[in-house]
Amino acid sequence: MRLISLLSLLVLLWGGCRTTFTPTHPDVAKWEKMTLSFPGPQTSEQAADNPFVDYRLDVTFTNGDRTITVPGYYAADGNAAQTGAEAGNQWQVRFRPDLTGEWTYEGQLVRADSAYLGGDAGAGKTVERYAGAFFVGDPRPGETGRLIRDHPRYLRWAESGDYFLKGGVDSPENLLAYADFDGTYRHDENFRAGESTTEGLHTYSAHLRDYGGSDPDWGNGKGKGLIGGLNYLASTGVNSIYFLTMNINGDGRDVWPYVSHDVHDRFDVSKLAQWEIVFDHADSLGMMLHFVLNETENETLLDGGDTGPLRRLYFRELVARFGHHRAVTWNLGEENGPNSWSESFQDNRQQRDVIAWFAEHDPYRNYVVLHTHPGDEGITEIYEPLLGNQDLGGLSLQLGNPYSANEVTRKWLSLSASAGAPWIMTVDEVGPWWRGLDPDANAPLNNQDSLRAFTLWGNLMAGGGGVEWYYGARNPHNDLNLEDWRSRDRAYRWTTHARRFFERHLPFADMVTRNELLEGSDQFCFAKEGELYVVFTPLGRPATLDLSGTEGEFTVRWYDPRKGGDLIDHGELVRADDGQVSLVPPGEGDWACLIERR
């Protein structure tokens, strides 16, 4: 515990408003989550003075020259995840300090019509002021910090300095359609012909056995299936989860943050507090939270697609409640942009406006992406006009042809770099739409080996940022009805093998794709020229690598993408002065070869 500083003790009453003051706060570690609760007017989710619209809490945190203003939110009784409360007088702010030492904070709760908009629109009466201080200690052992963007192709953990490669799950997209969350239901049971269907809400009961005794829950034992599912995924090496936060009128029609699917300016406080318990647990497991903000069918539901009052309210609530997490992706929408099956869609201007909103209003400057349509022609038409946008972090690629990952990744890395604003390229959905990644049980006729070789390794060997796996519309445990993530256990493990090969053996942030050094068109090369090369043979064929122009002797070691483990070293050497050197895999199937100068 640390006493509040003299500065905080001298805070005065401002404008006749009462100053609420907390005398002490427990010390926290750098990057540790803090939730500060502040008393305000008694109100409720359904009050005439809408607490989400007509009140605005902002809290400014200061440490020396570092200042960050974080939006707060209405929290009912302050413990709504457990109590289910809809009313109360508590407002909260969540914050993760990124510097050690003493921090002070000052906040104000403003009342006005549409106060949440801020600026002139939010001008009004300050009804409460708050001030305090706390001391931040060193990060805990193993702390990574938050993901930041300081490399053209990769995210990096701010504390550890390690670069991040994604190996995640894209399904079920309606992950948050969970029976244990308050206020969760399906608003329409009519599914589109030929596409995935589901009955009821998720329970994830298959993962109750993965729940641990010290894991979180809510409401006297709720949440164990989903928390257990996250535990299982983390145990296999999965480090990212994809989920829609609003699918009103979409495929599942069972996820939204509101009190009802047809009310878009009042939020379900207890449900969102329960979401936060799940997100906190995923965060503690080192997982990226991939927030997909709308579905292609509803991208114009709010304000006709403009960043108008309802969309800004929606974004502000998500940033206030969840933007603090260590690893956040804001995905502007699934299959965002023009298509042939929706009556309306967001255009490039509207996409730019959303991107600009996050750049201005997310104090943590989290990673922002757009999920694409599946074909390269469609990708070019819709997203090429956005090249050069400094605030768009990357593309979340959907590939109708999963075998094109290397080519498409290389193309858009090159185009975005040439436009002066490099984008990160991840593959977050593999087609065709009805299939995706097959379950393990379909072996030996499933598509896992080919997707491992051409999609996962294809993306990584092009300088991509990794993959999340989509399970199709017609597979068992598909994109809407998945209940047991173990259906793809084998796939998670070989995905983790690929990621660990890059993390343990390669300075991949300093490497570039050099497929032209190989004779075959169906093989990939990733290189730090003259020093280290990786050659990947998706079909297990011998490769010929051009080492001319370099010098010295190189070791040759092999890696099995199916089994992982240690590098296979038979003492093989090649010499640069041989020019074209032959690399013969030690077995059938796909192989990675590490060629490193002695």
Protein Blocks (a to p, Z undefined) as FASTA:
>chain_A
ZZddfklmmpcceehiacdddfbdcdddehiacddddddddddfkbmblfklmpccdddd
dehjbccddddddehjopammnopabdjbdcdddddfbecjddddddddddehklngpjl
lgccdfbdcddddddddddehiabjaddfbfkbccdfklopacdddddfbdfklmlcfkb
ghiacfbfcdcehiacdehjdeklmmmmmpcfkbcceehhihklmmmmmmmmmmnopabd
cddfbfghilnopacfbfbfkbckbccfklmmmmmmmmmmmmmnopacdddfbdfklmmm
ggnhpacfklmmmmmmmmmmmmmpmbdcddfbghiajdfkbfbdcdfklmmmmmmmmmmm
mmnlpacdddddfbfklmmmmmmmmgoiakbgbdcdddfblmlmmmmmmmmmmmmmmnop
acddddfbdcdfklmpadfklpckbcklmmmmmmmmmmmmnopabdcddebjkbghifkl
gcbfklmmmmmmmmmmmmmmmmmmpcfklgccdfklpmbfkbccdddehkaccdddfkop
acdddfehiacjdddddddfkngpadddehiacdfklopacdddfbecjdddddddZZ
